[in-house]
């Protein structure tokens, strides 16, 4: 009698633990999808500012000060131009030219692309 009662109690506990674990995994997957964790990102600091480039197979973006500059798929020329324009608008002086800054961003994006096997 006690042995079968113990088996039933342990079974109920086991089912409860499995249910909790599975629901936690599902929640994590939903959260990942909403924040875009499928992207591989790299960061670089230039002249005191931190920039991020992120890619997945068919889409990339830059991020600076919380703003995302979306690429046209993996073609990021216009996104880099927009970010550099905003950056120069906030920075009073720079040791880098517009073209140097844009080239640095494009190199960062290319590094991310090669690290995640994205299109370059």
LINNOR-V686918 format. One record per residue. N is the residue number from 0. RES is the residue in three letters. PSI is psi as a letter, one per 40 degrees, with the letter a starting at -180 (* if undefined). OMEGA is omega in degrees with one decimal (NA if undefined). D_LAST is the distance of its C-alpha to the last C-alpha in Angstrom with 2 decimals. Layout:
N;RES;PSI;OMEGA;D_LAST / N;RES;PSI;OMEGA;D_LAST
This chain:
0;UNK;d;-179.3;68.25 / 1;UNK;d;179.7;66.49 / 2;UNK;d;179.2;64.14 / 3;UNK;d;176.8;62.94 / 4;UNK;d;177.9;62.64 / 5;UNK;d;178.8;60.48 / 6;UNK;d;179.3;58.20 / 7;UNK;d;-179.5;57.87 / 8;UNK;d;178.6;57.08 / 9;UNK;d;178.5;54.46 / 10;UNK;d;178.7;52.89 / 11;UNK;d;178.8;52.74 / 12;UNK;d;-179.9;51.17 / 13;UNK;d;178.0;48.58 / 14;UNK;d;178.6;47.68 / 15;UNK;d;179.6;47.42 / 16;UNK;d;178.2;45.09 / 17;UNK;d;179.3;42.83 / 18;UNK;d;179.3;42.75 / 19;UNK;d;-179.9;41.87 / 20;UNK;d;-179.7;39.08 / 21;UNK;d;179.3;37.57 / 22;UNK;d;177.1;37.79 / 23;UNK;d;178.0;36.11 / 24;UNK;d;179.3;33.16 / 25;UNK;d;179.5;32.83 / 26;UNK;d;178.7;32.95 / 27;UNK;d;179.5;30.17 / 28;UNK;d;178.0;27.87 / 29;UNK;d;179.3;28.78 / 30;UNK;d;-180.0;28.16 / 31;UNK;d;-178.4;24.71 / 32;UNK;d;-176.4;23.73 / 33;UNK;d;-179.6;25.14 / 34;UNK;e;174.3;23.31 / 35;UNK;f;-179.1;19.90 / 36;UNK;e;177.5;19.84 / 37;UNK;e;179.8;17.14 / 38;UNK;h;172.3;14.68 / 39;UNK;h;-174.2;13.76 / 40;UNK;i;172.4;14.56 / 41;UNK;i;177.6;15.09 / 42;UNK;i;176.8;17.70 / 43;UNK;i;177.2;18.77 / 44;UNK;h;177.6;22.06 / 45;UNK;h;178.0;22.55 / 46;UNK;f;175.8;26.10 / 47;UNK;e;178.9;27.37 / 48;UNK;i;179.6;24.89 / 49;UNK;h;179.3;22.44 / 50;UNK;i;178.6;19.01 / 51;UNK;h;172.4;16.69 / 52;UNK;h;-177.8;13.01 / 53;UNK;i;179.0;12.50 / 54;UNK;i;159.3;10.05 / 55;UNK;a;-168.9;10.93 / 56;UNK;d;-172.9;9.51 / 57;UNK;e;-177.9;9.81 / 58;UNK;h;176.9;10.60 / 59;UNK;i;172.4;10.19 / 60;UNK;i;170.5;12.99 / 61;UNK;i;174.2;14.72 / 62;UNK;h;177.6;18.30 / 63;UNK;h;-179.3;21.17 / 64;UNK;f;175.2;24.85 / 65;UNK;e;179.7;24.40 / 66;UNK;h;177.8;22.71 / 67;UNK;h;177.8;19.34 / 68;UNK;g;-172.6;17.26 / 69;UNK;h;176.7;15.28 / 70;UNK;i;172.8;12.15 / 71;UNK;g;-170.9;12.29 / 72;UNK;b;176.7;10.20 / 73;UNK;e;174.6;6.75 / 74;UNK;h;-169.5;8.06 / 75;UNK;e;-178.7;9.91 / 76;UNK;d;-179.4;12.10 / 77;UNK;d;178.6;15.19 / 78;UNK;d;178.1;14.91 / 79;UNK;d;178.4;14.77 / 80;UNK;d;179.0;17.66 / 81;UNK;d;179.2;19.63 / 82;UNK;d;-179.0;19.40 / 83;UNK;d;176.1;20.43 / 84;UNK;d;178.3;23.22 / 85;UNK;d;-178.5;24.50 / 86;UNK;d;179.2;24.33 / 87;UNK;d;176.6;26.32 / 88;UNK;d;-179.7;28.69 / 89;UNK;d;-175.6;29.68 / 90;UNK;h;-177.2;29.64 / 91;UNK;d;177.7;32.71 / 92;UNK;i;-177.0;31.62 / 93;UNK;i;174.0;28.67 / 94;UNK;e;-179.5;28.18 / 95;UNK;i;174.6;24.68 / 96;UNK;i;177.0;24.19 / 97;UNK;d;-177.4;22.11 / 98;UNK;d;177.8;19.59 / 99;UNK;d;-179.7;19.58 / 100;UNK;d;179.7;19.01 / 101;UNK;d;178.9;16.12 / 102;UNK;d;178.2;14.50 / 103;UNK;d;178.6;15.20 / 104;UNK;d;179.9;13.56 / 105;UNK;d;176.0;10.28 / 106;UNK;d;176.8;10.58 / 107;UNK;d;178.6;11.52 / 108;UNK;d;178.8;8.60 / 109;UNK;d;177.2;6.28 / 110;UNK;d;178.2;9.18 / 111;UNK;d;179.8;9.32 / 112;UNK;d;-179.1;5.97 / 113;UNK;d;179.2;7.33 / 114;UNK;d;-176.1;10.69 / 115;UNK;e;-178.9;10.44 / 116;UNK;f;176.9;8.62 / 117;UNK;i;175.0;6.32 / 118;UNK;i;178.3;3.81 / 119;UNK;*;NA;0.00
